[in-house]
Amino acid sequence: MLDEFHYCLTSFMMNLKSDNWQPFVKQILLSIV
């Protein structure tokens, strides 16, 4: 569970550096809801 969170967090930070962070955030929000 913690590893998955860390992986998501790392992927999130990586995506923030690129230009495709908006769809990534949308995907996270959709998966949460």
N, C-alpha and C positions, 0 to 999 in steps of 0.2 A: 504493500500500500504506500509506504513512504517512498519507496524507489520509484513508483509510478508518478507520485507527486513531484519528485525531484526531476524526473525525466520531462514531465510536462512543463515544469518551471524553467528548466534549461532550454527546452524547445521554444518556450514563450520568449525568453530573453534573446535567443538566436533570431527569432522571427521579428522581434522589435528592431533589430539592427537592419533588417531588410525592409522592403517596401510592402511585403505581403502580410503584415501583422493584422490588418483589419479583418480579412476573411478568417484568419486564425482565431481572433478573439470571438468573432461571430460563431465559429464552430464550437468554441469552449462554452459560450453562453447557451447555445442550443443543446449541448450535451448535458449541461447542468440542469437546464429546464426540461 
